[in-house]
């Protein structure tokens, strides 16, 4: 087996925007990684339904509303 081909693994601190912090062993270069969403605040794990109305989703909802009005 070849030597010195694996990256160095160290403990890295991950910080979510919700405030949860945890440490994981990783080959990431940084000592601290910030992320937007984790298992503590992700809708799949929390059971909450979040609908973000932005961009294409807004256009879709507008078309649906328009079609409902035309059917009436």
PDB file of N, CA, C and O in Angstrom:
ATOM      1  N   UNK A   1       0.846  -1.180   0.000  1.00  0.00           N
ATOM      2  CA  UNK A   1       0.000   0.000   0.000  1.00  0.00           C
ATOM      3  C   UNK A   1       0.890   1.242   0.000  1.00  0.00           C
ATOM      4  O   UNK A   1       1.898   1.302   0.704  1.00  0.00           O
ATOM      5  N   UNK A   2       0.498   2.225  -0.799  1.00  0.00           N
ATOM      6  CA  UNK A   2       1.294   3.447  -0.874  1.00  0.00           C
ATOM      7  C   UNK A   2       1.113   4.288   0.380  1.00  0.00           C
ATOM      8  O   UNK A   2       0.030   4.345   0.962  1.00  0.00           O
ATOM      9  N   UNK A   3       2.187   4.932   0.776  1.00  0.00           N
ATOM     10  CA  UNK A   3       2.144   5.770   1.972  1.00  0.00           C
ATOM     11  C   UNK A   3       1.956   7.228   1.580  1.00  0.00           C
ATOM     12  O   UNK A   3       2.284   7.632   0.464  1.00  0.00           O
ATOM     13  N   UNK A   4       1.425   8.010   2.512  1.00  0.00           N
ATOM     14  CA  UNK A   4       1.258   9.455   2.379  1.00  0.00           C
ATOM     15  C   UNK A   4       0.338   9.859   1.223  1.00  0.00           C
ATOM     16  O   UNK A   4       0.562  10.896   0.598  1.00  0.00           O
ATOM     17  N   UNK A   5      -0.688   9.062   0.932  1.00  0.00           N
ATOM     18  CA  UNK A   5      -1.645   9.453  -0.107  1.00  0.00           C
ATOM     19  C   UNK A   5      -2.974   9.902   0.492  1.00  0.00           C
ATOM     20  O   UNK A   5      -3.807  10.478  -0.207  1.00  0.00           O
ATOM     21  N   UNK A   6      -3.177   9.641   1.780  1.00  0.00           N
ATOM     22  CA  UNK A   6      -4.433  10.009   2.414  1.00  0.00           C
ATOM     23  C   UNK A   6      -4.340  11.419   3.007  1.00  0.00           C
ATOM     24  O   UNK A   6      -3.280  11.813   3.494  1.00  0.00           O
ATOM     25  N   UNK A   7      -5.427  12.171   2.968  1.00  0.00           N
ATOM     26  CA  UNK A   7      -5.407  13.518   3.545  1.00  0.00           C
ATOM     27  C   UNK A   7      -5.358  13.459   5.074  1.00  0.00           C
ATOM     28  O   UNK A   7      -5.754  12.470   5.690  1.00  0.00           O
ATOM     29  N   UNK A   8      -4.872  14.524   5.651  1.00  0.00           N
ATOM     30  CA  UNK A   8      -4.852  14.619   7.114  1.00  0.00           C
ATOM     31  C   UNK A   8      -6.273  14.815   7.624  1.00  0.00           C
ATOM     32  O   UNK A   8      -7.019  15.647   7.108  1.00  0.00           O
ATOM     33  N   UNK A   9      -6.634  14.051   8.628  1.00  0.00           N
ATOM     34  CA  UNK A   9      -7.966  14.153   9.222  1.00  0.00           C
ATOM     35  C   UNK A   9      -7.820  14.841  10.567  1.00  0.00           C
ATOM     36  O   UNK A   9      -6.968  14.474  11.377  1.00  0.00           O
ATOM     37  N   UNK A  10      -8.665  15.847  10.799  1.00  0.00           N
ATOM     38  CA  UNK A  10      -8.634  16.568  12.068  1.00  0.00           C
ATOM     39  C   UNK A  10     -10.058  16.868  12.505  1.00  0.00           C
ATOM     40  O   UNK A  10     -10.995  16.712  11.722  1.00  0.00           O
ATOM     41  N   UNK A  11     -10.223  17.290  13.728  1.00  0.00           N
ATOM     42  CA  UNK A  11     -11.534  17.635  14.262  1.00  0.00           C
ATOM     43  C   UNK A  11     -11.910  19.038  13.797  1.00  0.00           C
ATOM     44  O   UNK A  11     -11.163  19.995  14.003  1.00  0.00           O
ATOM     45  N   UNK A  12     -13.081  19.147  13.167  1.00  0.00           N
ATOM     46  CA  UNK A  12     -13.563  20.411  12.630  1.00  0.00           C
ATOM     47  C   UNK A  12     -14.874  20.770  13.316  1.00  0.00           C
ATOM     48  O   UNK A  12     -15.722  19.905  13.537  1.00  0.00           O
ATOM     49  N   UNK A  13     -15.037  22.035  13.650  1.00  0.00           N
ATOM     50  CA  UNK A  13     -16.251  22.514  14.301  1.00  0.00           C
ATOM     51  C   UNK A  13     -17.228  23.007  13.240  1.00  0.00           C
ATOM     52  O   UNK A  13     -16.900  23.896  12.455  1.00  0.00           O
ATOM     53  N   UNK A  14     -18.432  22.429  13.216  1.00  0.00           N
ATOM     54  CA  UNK A  14     -19.484  22.842  12.290  1.00  0.00           C
ATOM     55  C   UNK A  14     -20.496  23.678  13.052  1.00  0.00           C
ATOM     56  O   UNK A  14     -20.952  23.279  14.124  1.00  0.00           O
ATOM     57  N   UNK A  15     -20.849  24.838  12.505  1.00  0.00           N
ATOM     58  CA  UNK A  15     -21.791  25.755  13.146  1.00  0.00           C
ATOM     59  C   UNK A  15     -22.938  26.033  12.189  1.00  0.00           C
ATOM     60  O   UNK A  15     -22.719  26.489  11.067  1.00  0.00           O
ATOM     61  N   UNK A  16     -24.157  25.760  12.629  1.00  0.00           N
ATOM     62  CA  UNK A  16     -25.345  25.988  11.812  1.00  0.00           C
ATOM     63  C   UNK A  16     -25.892  27.391  12.078  1.00  0.00           C
ATOM     64  O   UNK A  16     -25.591  27.993  13.109  1.00  0.00           O
ATOM     65  N   UNK A  17     -26.685  27.902  11.159  1.00  0.00           N
ATOM     66  CA  UNK A  17     -27.276  29.221  11.337  1.00  0.00           C
ATOM     67  C   UNK A  17     -28.309  29.224  12.469  1.00  0.00           C
ATOM     68  O   UNK A  17     -28.637  30.287  12.996  1.00  0.00           O
ATOM     69  N   UNK A  18     -28.825  28.048  12.850  1.00  0.00           N
ATOM     70  CA  UNK A  18     -29.787  27.967  13.952  1.00  0.00           C
ATOM     71  C   UNK A  18     -29.089  28.044  15.309  1.00  0.00           C
ATOM     72  O   UNK A  18     -29.744  28.219  16.337  1.00  0.00           O
ATOM     73  N   UNK A  19     -27.753  27.913  15.312  1.00  0.00           N
ATOM     74  CA  UNK A  19     -27.003  28.030  16.546  1.00  0.00           C
ATOM     75  C   UNK A  19     -26.409  26.718  17.036  1.00  0.00           C
ATOM     76  O   UNK A  19     -25.591  26.727  17.956  1.00  0.00           O
ATOM     77  N   UNK A  20     -26.789  25.610  16.456  1.00  0.00           N
ATOM     78  CA  UNK A  20     -26.259  24.322  16.884  1.00  0.00           C
ATOM     79  C   UNK A  20     -24.815  24.175  16.430  1.00  0.00           C
ATOM     80  O   UNK A  20     -24.476  24.504  15.293  1.00  0.00           O
ATOM     81  N   UNK A  21     -23.969  23.681  17.325  1.00  0.00           N
ATOM     82  CA  UNK A  21     -22.563  23.454  17.030  1.00  0.00           C
ATOM     83  C   UNK A  21     -22.227  22.001  17.324  1.00  0.00           C
ATOM     84  O   UNK A  21     -22.676  21.446  18.326  1.00  0.00           O
ATOM     85  N   UNK A  22     -21.444  21.390  16.459  1.00  0.00           N
ATOM     86  CA  UNK A  22     -20.970  20.043  16.722  1.00  0.00           C
ATOM     87  C   UNK A  22     -19.624  19.843  16.043  1.00  0.00           C
ATOM     88  O   UNK A  22     -19.279  20.550  15.097  1.00  0.00           O
ATOM     89  N   UNK A  23     -18.874  18.872  16.538  1.00  0.00           N
ATOM     90  CA  UNK A  23     -17.547  18.598  16.011  1.00  0.00           C
ATOM     91  C   UNK A  23     -17.543  17.259  15.289  1.00  0.00           C
ATOM     92  O   UNK A  23     -18.141  16.286  15.747  1.00  0.00           O
ATOM     93  N   UNK A  24     -16.856  17.228  14.149  1.00  0.00           N
ATOM     94  CA  UNK A  24     -16.766  16.046  13.304  1.00  0.00           C
ATOM     95  C   UNK A  24     -15.326  15.936  12.820  1.00  0.00           C
ATOM     96  O   UNK A  24     -14.661  16.943  12.580  1.00  0.00           O
ATOM     97  N   UNK A  25     -14.860  14.721  12.680  1.00  0.00           N
ATOM     98  CA  UNK A  25     -13.535  14.534  12.096  1.00  0.00           C
ATOM     99  C   UNK A  25     -13.671  14.601  10.590  1.00  0.00           C
ATOM    100  O   UNK A  25     -14.495  13.903   9.998  1.00  0.00           O
ATOM    101  N   UNK A  26     -12.855  15.449   9.969  1.00  0.00           N
ATOM    102  CA  UNK A  26     -12.983  15.693   8.540  1.00  0.00           C
ATOM    103  C   UNK A  26     -11.628  16.044   7.938  1.00  0.00           C
ATOM    104  O   UNK A  26     -10.681  16.377   8.651  1.00  0.00           O
ATOM    105  N   UNK A  27     -11.554  15.963   6.615  1.00  0.00           N
ATOM    106  CA  UNK A  27     -10.343  16.334   5.898  1.00  0.00           C
ATOM    107  C   UNK A  27     -10.421  17.766   5.382  1.00  0.00           C
ATOM    108  O   UNK A  27      -9.582  18.182   4.583  1.00  0.00           O
ATOM    109  N   UNK A  28     -11.426  18.528   5.833  1.00  0.00           N
ATOM    110  CA  UNK A  28     -11.585  19.918   5.430  1.00  0.00           C
ATOM    111  C   UNK A  28     -10.403  20.726   5.956  1.00  0.00           C
ATOM    112  O   UNK A  28      -9.912  20.469   7.055  1.00  0.00           O
ATOM    113  N   UNK A  29      -9.954  21.687   5.184  1.00  0.00           N
ATOM    114  CA  UNK A  29      -8.779  22.485   5.548  1.00  0.00           C
ATOM    115  C   UNK A  29      -9.082  23.428   6.706  1.00  0.00           C
ATOM    116  O   UNK A  29      -8.227  23.649   7.563  1.00  0.00           O
ATOM    117  N   UNK A  30     -10.299  23.988   6.739  1.00  0.00           N
ATOM    118  CA  UNK A  30     -10.651  24.975   7.762  1.00  0.00           C
ATOM    119  C   UNK A  30     -10.855  24.312   9.125  1.00  0.00           C
ATOM    120  O   UNK A  30     -11.150  23.120   9.212  1.00  0.00           O
ATOM    121  N   UNK A  31     -10.691  25.111  10.196  1.00  0.00           N
ATOM    122  CA  UNK A  31     -10.951  24.624  11.549  1.00  0.00           C
ATOM    123  C   UNK A  31     -12.417  24.792  11.925  1.00  0.00           C
ATOM    124  O   UNK A  31     -12.898  24.163  12.867  1.00  0.00           O
ATOM    125  N   UNK A  32     -13.136  25.653  11.177  1.00  0.00           N
ATOM    126  CA  UNK A  32     -14.531  25.954  11.479  1.00  0.00           C
ATOM    127  C   UNK A  32     -15.303  26.067  10.169  1.00  0.00           C
ATOM    128  O   UNK A  32     -14.849  26.731   9.237  1.00  0.00           O
ATOM    129  N   UNK A  33     -16.468  25.422  10.094  1.00  0.00           N
ATOM    130  CA  UNK A  33     -17.304  25.456   8.902  1.00  0.00           C
ATOM    131  C   UNK A  33     -18.678  25.954   9.308  1.00  0.00           C
ATOM    132  O   UNK A  33     -19.273  25.435  10.253  1.00  0.00           O
ATOM    133  N   UNK A  34     -19.193  26.964   8.598  1.00  0.00           N
ATOM    134  CA  UNK A  34     -20.531  27.485   8.867  1.00  0.00           C
ATOM    135  C   UNK A  34     -21.474  26.977   7.793  1.00  0.00           C
ATOM    136  O   UNK A  34     -21.139  26.981   6.608  1.00  0.00           O
ATOM    137  N   UNK A  35     -22.674  26.532   8.216  1.00  0.00           N
ATOM    138  CA  UNK A  35     -23.651  26.013   7.275  1.00  0.00           C
ATOM    139  C   UNK A  35     -25.011  26.623   7.549  1.00  0.00           C
ATOM    140  O   UNK A  35     -25.250  27.159   8.631  1.00  0.00           O
ATOM    141  N   UNK A  36     -25.911  26.542   6.563  1.00  0.00           N
ATOM    142  CA  UNK A  36     -27.218  27.166   6.677  1.00  0.00           C
ATOM    143  C   UNK A  36     -28.250  26.278   7.347  1.00  0.00           C
ATOM    144  O   UNK A  36     -29.161  26.779   8.006  1.00  0.00           O
ATOM    145  N   UNK A  37     -28.123  24.975   7.191  1.00  0.00           N
ATOM    146  CA  UNK A  37     -29.159  24.080   7.694  1.00  0.00           C
ATOM    147  C   UNK A  37     -28.526  22.781   8.192  1.00  0.00           C
ATOM    148  O   UNK A  37     -27.557  22.291   7.612  1.00  0.00           O
ATOM    149  N   UNK A  38     -29.083  22.229   9.273  1.00  0.00           N
ATOM    150  CA  UNK A  38     -28.570  20.983   9.838  1.00  0.00           C
ATOM    151  C   UNK A  38     -29.758  20.095  10.217  1.00  0.00           C
ATOM    152  O   UNK A  38     -30.907  20.445   9.949  1.00  0.00           O
ATOM    153  N   UNK A  39     -29.486  18.968  10.829  1.00  0.00           N
ATOM    154  CA  UNK A  39     -30.559  18.053  11.214  1.00  0.00           C
ATOM    155  C   UNK A  39     -31.429  18.629  12.329  1.00  0.00           C
ATOM    156  O   UNK A  39     -32.548  18.162  12.543  1.00  0.00           O
ATOM    157  N   UNK A  40     -30.932  19.627  13.033  1.00  0.00           N
ATOM    158  CA  UNK A  40     -31.698  20.254  14.107  1.00  0.00           C
ATOM    159  C   UNK A  40     -32.795  21.174  13.558  1.00  0.00           C
ATOM    160  O   UNK A  40     -33.837  21.338  14.193  1.00  0.00           O
ATOM    161  N   UNK A  41     -32.570  21.773  12.386  1.00  0.00           N
ATOM    162  CA  UNK A  41     -33.527  22.736  11.852  1.00  0.00           C
ATOM    163  C   UNK A  41     -34.071  22.365  10.470  1.00  0.00           C
ATOM    164  O   UNK A  41     -34.882  23.112   9.921  1.00  0.00           O
ATOM    165  N   UNK A  42     -33.651  21.236   9.890  1.00  0.00           N
ATOM    166  CA  UNK A  42     -34.129  20.822   8.568  1.00  0.00           C
ATOM    167  C   UNK A  42     -35.584  20.356   8.660  1.00  0.00           C
ATOM    168  O   UNK A  42     -35.920  19.592   9.565  1.00  0.00           O
ATOM    169  N   UNK A  43     -36.457  20.798   7.741  1.00  0.00           N
ATOM    170  CA  UNK A  43     -37.884  20.432   7.798  1.00  0.00           C
ATOM    171  C   UNK A  43     -38.131  18.925   7.770  1.00  0.00           C
ATOM    172  O   UNK A  43     -39.110  18.469   8.361  1.00  0.00           O
ATOM    173  N   UNK A  44     -37.303  18.149   7.123  1.00  0.00           N
ATOM    174  CA  UNK A  44     -37.494  16.703   7.076  1.00  0.00           C
ATOM    175  C   UNK A  44     -37.395  16.093   8.469  1.00  0.00           C
ATOM    176  O   UNK A  44     -38.171  15.201   8.814  1.00  0.00           O
ATOM    177  N   UNK A  45     -36.450  16.566   9.264  1.00  0.00           N
ATOM    178  CA  UNK A  45     -36.236  16.021  10.603  1.00  0.00           C
ATOM    179  C   UNK A  45     -37.160  16.642  11.648  1.00  0.00           C
ATOM    180  O   UNK A  45     -37.518  15.982  12.624  1.00  0.00           O
ATOM    181  N   UNK A  46     -37.549  17.898  11.457  1.00  0.00           N
ATOM    182  CA  UNK A  46     -38.391  18.565  12.446  1.00  0.00           C
ATOM    183  C   UNK A  46     -39.871  18.309  12.218  1.00  0.00           C
ATOM    184  O   UNK A  46     -40.672  18.482  13.137  1.00  0.00           O
ATOM    185  N   UNK A  47     -40.253  17.897  11.007  1.00  0.00           N
ATOM    186  CA  UNK A  47     -41.660  17.641  10.711  1.00  0.00           C
ATOM    187  C   UNK A  47     -42.422  18.888  10.309  1.00  0.00           C
ATOM    188  O   UNK A  47     -43.632  18.825  10.095  1.00  0.00           O
ATOM    189  N   UNK A  48     -41.746  20.012  10.203  1.00  0.00           N
ATOM    190  CA  UNK A  48     -42.393  21.260   9.803  1.00  0.00           C
ATOM    191  C   UNK A  48     -42.437  21.348   8.279  1.00  0.00           C
ATOM    192  O   UNK A  48     -41.549  20.851   7.587  1.00  0.00           O
ATOM    193  N   UNK A  49     -43.477  21.983   7.778  1.00  0.00           N
ATOM    194  CA  UNK A  49     -43.561  22.187   6.334  1.00  0.00           C
ATOM    195  C   UNK A  49     -43.267  23.646   6.056  1.00  0.00           C
ATOM    196  O   UNK A  49     -43.970  24.536   6.533  1.00  0.00           O
ATOM    197  N   UNK A  50     -42.235  23.879   5.288  1.00  0.00           N
ATOM    198  CA  UNK A  50     -41.858  25.244   4.920  1.00  0.00           C
ATOM    199  C   UNK A  50     -41.952  25.370   3.415  1.00  0.00           C
ATOM    200  O   UNK A  50     -41.390  24.555   2.682  1.00  0.00           O
ATOM    201  N   UNK A  51     -42.644  26.365   2.961  1.00  0.00           N
ATOM    202  CA  UNK A  51     -42.711  26.638   1.537  1.00  0.00           C
ATOM    203  C   UNK A  51     -42.096  28.012   1.312  1.00  0.00           C
ATOM    204  O   UNK A  51     -42.605  29.022   1.797  1.00  0.00           O
ATOM    205  N   UNK A  52     -41.019  28.034   0.585  1.00  0.00           N
ATOM    206  CA  UNK A  52     -40.346  29.283   0.276  1.00  0.00           C
ATOM    207  C   UNK A  52     -40.853  29.779  -1.056  1.00  0.00           C
ATOM    208  O   UNK A  52     -40.635  29.136  -2.083  1.00  0.00           O
ATOM    209  N   UNK A  53     -41.521  30.904  -1.053  1.00  0.00           N
ATOM    210  CA  UNK A  53     -42.071  31.460  -2.288  1.00  0.00           C
ATOM    211  C   UNK A  53     -41.070  32.427  -2.903  1.00  0.00           C
ATOM    212  O   UNK A  53     -41.102  33.631  -2.647  1.00  0.00           O
ATOM    213  N   UNK A  54     -40.195  31.879  -3.708  1.00  0.00           N
ATOM    214  CA  UNK A  54     -39.197  32.710  -4.383  1.00  0.00           C
ATOM    215  C   UNK A  54     -39.043  32.266  -5.822  1.00  0.00           C
ATOM    216  O   UNK A  54     -39.091  31.073  -6.120  1.00  0.00           O
ATOM    217  N   UNK A  55     -38.859  33.211  -6.704  1.00  0.00           N
ATOM    218  CA  UNK A  55     -38.535  32.923  -8.099  1.00  0.00           C
ATOM    219  C   UNK A  55     -39.566  32.085  -8.822  1.00  0.00           C
ATOM    220  O   UNK A  55     -40.724  32.484  -8.942  1.00  0.00           O
ATOM    221  N   UNK A  56     -39.149  30.922  -9.305  1.00  0.00           N
ATOM    222  CA  UNK A  56     -40.000  30.044 -10.095  1.00  0.00           C
ATOM    223  C   UNK A  56     -41.197  29.547  -9.289  1.00  0.00           C
ATOM    224  O   UNK A  56     -42.269  29.313  -9.847  1.00  0.00           O
ATOM    225  N   UNK A  57     -41.019  29.388  -7.996  1.00  0.00           N
ATOM    226  CA  UNK A  57     -42.120  28.928  -7.150  1.00  0.00           C
ATOM    227  C   UNK A  57     -43.214  29.986  -7.108  1.00  0.00           C
ATOM    228  O   UNK A  57     -44.398  29.656  -7.166  1.00  0.00           O
ATOM    229  N   UNK A  58     -42.828  31.260  -7.006  1.00  0.00           N
ATOM    230  CA  UNK A  58     -43.800  32.353  -7.029  1.00  0.00           C
ATOM    231  C   UNK A  58     -44.600  32.351  -8.324  1.00  0.00           C
ATOM    232  O   UNK A  58     -45.819  32.520  -8.313  1.00  0.00           O
ATOM    233  N   UNK A  59     -43.904  32.157  -9.435  1.00  0.00           N
ATOM    234  CA  UNK A  59     -44.583  32.134 -10.736  1.00  0.00           C
ATOM    235  C   UNK A  59     -45.559  30.968 -10.818  1.00  0.00           C
ATOM    236  O   UNK A  59     -46.648  31.106 -11.374  1.00  0.00           O
ATOM    237  N   UNK A  60     -45.172  29.820 -10.266  1.00  0.00           N
ATOM    238  CA  UNK A  60     -46.042  28.651 -10.270  1.00  0.00           C
ATOM    239  C   UNK A  60     -47.322  28.923  -9.483  1.00  0.00           C
ATOM    240  O   UNK A  60     -48.422  28.639  -9.957  1.00  0.00           O
ATOM    241  N   UNK A  61     -47.170  29.480  -8.270  1.00  0.00           N
ATOM    242  CA  UNK A  61     -48.344  29.783  -7.454  1.00  0.00           C
ATOM    243  C   UNK A  61     -49.243  30.830  -8.127  1.00  0.00           C
ATOM    244  O   UNK A  61     -50.468  30.749  -8.034  1.00  0.00           O
ATOM    245  N   UNK A  62     -48.637  31.801  -8.798  1.00  0.00           N
ATOM    246  CA  UNK A  62     -49.420  32.816  -9.500  1.00  0.00           C
ATOM    247  C   UNK A  62     -50.224  32.182 -10.636  1.00  0.00           C
ATOM    248  O   UNK A  62     -51.387  32.533 -10.837  1.00  0.00           O
ATOM    249  N   UNK A  63     -49.624  31.259 -11.373  1.00  0.00           N
ATOM    250  CA  UNK A  63     -50.347  30.561 -12.445  1.00  0.00           C
ATOM    251  C   UNK A  63     -51.482  29.716 -11.884  1.00  0.00           C
ATOM    252  O   UNK A  63     -52.560  29.652 -12.477  1.00  0.00           O
ATOM    253  N   UNK A  64     -51.252  29.072 -10.757  1.00  0.00           N
ATOM    254  CA  UNK A  64     -52.285  28.237 -10.146  1.00  0.00           C
ATOM    255  C   UNK A  64     -53.475  29.088  -9.696  1.00  0.00           C
ATOM    256  O   UNK A  64     -54.627  28.704  -9.898  1.00  0.00           O
ATOM    257  N   UNK A  65     -53.198  30.226  -9.095  1.00  0.00           N
ATOM    258  CA  UNK A  65     -54.259  31.146  -8.662  1.00  0.00           C
ATOM    259  C   UNK A  65     -55.041  31.649  -9.866  1.00  0.00           C
ATOM    260  O   UNK A  65     -56.269  31.721  -9.824  1.00  0.00           O
ATOM    261  N   UNK A  66     -54.344  31.995 -10.927  1.00  0.00           N
ATOM    262  CA  UNK A  66     -54.980  32.504 -12.133  1.00  0.00           C
ATOM    263  C   UNK A  66     -55.886  31.434 -12.752  1.00  0.00           C
ATOM    264  O   UNK A  66     -56.993  31.736 -13.197  1.00  0.00           O
ATOM    265  N   UNK A  67     -55.413  30.185 -12.778  1.00  0.00           N
ATOM    266  CA  UNK A  67     -56.218  29.101 -13.351  1.00  0.00           C
ATOM    267  C   UNK A  67     -57.449  28.823 -12.489  1.00  0.00           C
ATOM    268  O   UNK A  67     -58.505  28.485 -13.023  1.00  0.00           O
ATOM    269  N   UNK A  68     -57.334  28.958 -11.175  1.00  0.00           N
ATOM    270  CA  UNK A  68     -58.489  28.763 -10.299  1.00  0.00           C
ATOM    271  C   UNK A  68     -59.548  29.834 -10.549  1.00  0.00           C
ATOM    272  O   UNK A  68     -60.746  29.551 -10.551  1.00  0.00           O
ATOM    273  N   UNK A  69     -59.082  31.077 -10.762  1.00  0.00           N
ATOM    274  CA  UNK A  69     -60.023  32.167 -11.020  1.00  0.00           C
ATOM    275  C   UNK A  69     -60.724  31.972 -12.364  1.00  0.00           C
ATOM    276  O   UNK A  69     -61.910  32.275 -12.491  1.00  0.00           O
ATOM    277  N   UNK A  70     -60.004  31.473 -13.363  1.00  0.00           N
ATOM    278  CA  UNK A  70     -60.588  31.258 -14.673  1.00  0.00           C
ATOM    279  C   UNK A  70     -61.606  30.117 -14.650  1.00  0.00           C
ATOM    280  O   UNK A  70     -62.588  30.157 -15.390  1.00  0.00           O
ATOM    281  N   UNK A  71     -61.390  29.115 -13.823  1.00  0.00           N
ATOM    282  CA  UNK A  71     -62.335  27.996 -13.727  1.00  0.00           C
ATOM    283  C   UNK A  71     -63.653  28.417 -13.090  1.00  0.00           C
ATOM    284  O   UNK A  71     -64.700  27.848 -13.399  1.00  0.00           O
ATOM    285  N   UNK A  72     -63.611  29.409 -12.203  1.00  0.00           N
ATOM    286  CA  UNK A  72     -64.831  29.893 -11.530  1.00  0.00           C
ATOM    287  C   UNK A  72     -65.599  30.745 -12.448  1.00  0.00           C
ATOM    288  O   UNK A  72     -66.658  31.253 -12.078  1.00  0.00           O
TER     289      UNK A  72
END
